[in-house]
Amino acid sequence: MALIQNLLQELKYDGYLISLDDFGTGYSSLSVLQKLPIDEIKVDKGFVHDILSSNQDNALILGIIGIGRNLNIPILAEGVEELEQVILLKKYGCDLF
């Protein structure tokens, strides 16, 4: 992990921004948010797809947005295809679509 931290710090120093993609799936971990210089969290489209009909996806997205807000990391929602999704995500505090 230290090698990755150093590499990402060098990239940030050189002006690159770093996104944590598909947060909440696969190997994404909350510890990554503490240890790596993340500039943006991307919410996986799998959560966004059913946000209008799934209470569980709704709760997960609210939690992810809350984490981002508390850590001052912008949140990007992937796979937004409907106006109703945009309206709801804006209401929740999502930054980018």
N, C-alpha and C positions, 0 to 999 in steps of 0.2 A: 504494500500500500504506500510505503514511503516513496518509492520510485515514481509511482503515479502522481502522488501529491506534488513532488518536485517538478515533474514534467508539466503538470497543469498550471502550477504557479509560474513557470517560465512562459507558458503560452499566454497567460493573463498579463504578465509583464510586457509581453510583445503586443498586447492590444486585442487579443482574441477573447471572445465571449464563450462561455462553456454552458451547455444545456445538459440537463439530466433527462434523458429521453425515456418515455414509457414508464414514468414513475408509478410505483404501485404494482408493477408486474415483474416477473423474472427475478433478476438479481438486485433490483433496486433496494436500497436499505436506508433507513433513517440515519444510520451512522455516516453514510456518504455525505449527507448534508452538513454534518459537523466537520468532517475531515477534508473534504475537497472544496475547492473554490468554485462553487456552482453559481452561475448567473441567472439561470432560468430552469424551472421545472416544467416538463411537458407531461400533461395528463394523457394517458393512453386513450385512443379513440374507442376502445372497448367499453370504457366507463361512460364516455360521452354519448355513445350510440343510444343507450337505453335510459338516459337521465330523465326523460319525461315520463317513463313508465315504471322504473325500478327504484324503490325506496333504498335498496342497498347501494346501488350506484350513486344515488343522490347523496347518501351519507358519506360514502368514500370520497366523492368529489369535494364535498364541504370540508371534510377533514384535511384533504391535500391542500386545498386553498387556504385553510386556516394555518397549516404548518408554514406554507409559503409566506403568508402575511406576517406571522410571528417572527420569521427569520429574515424578513425583507428581501425575499426572493420572488421575482415575478412568476406568475403561473400562465402557461400557454395550454389551451385545450385543443387537442387534435381531433380531426374528424367532425367538426361542427358543420352540419348541413342544413339545419332548419332554424328559422327565425326564433321559434320558441326556445330552442336550445341556447341561442345567443342571449335572449332576454333573461332566462334563468341563470345562466353563467355570470352575466353582468351583475345580476342581483346578488349572487354569492360572492362577488368580488374578484372574479377571474379577470386577468389583465389582457390576455391576447388570445386570438382565435385563429 
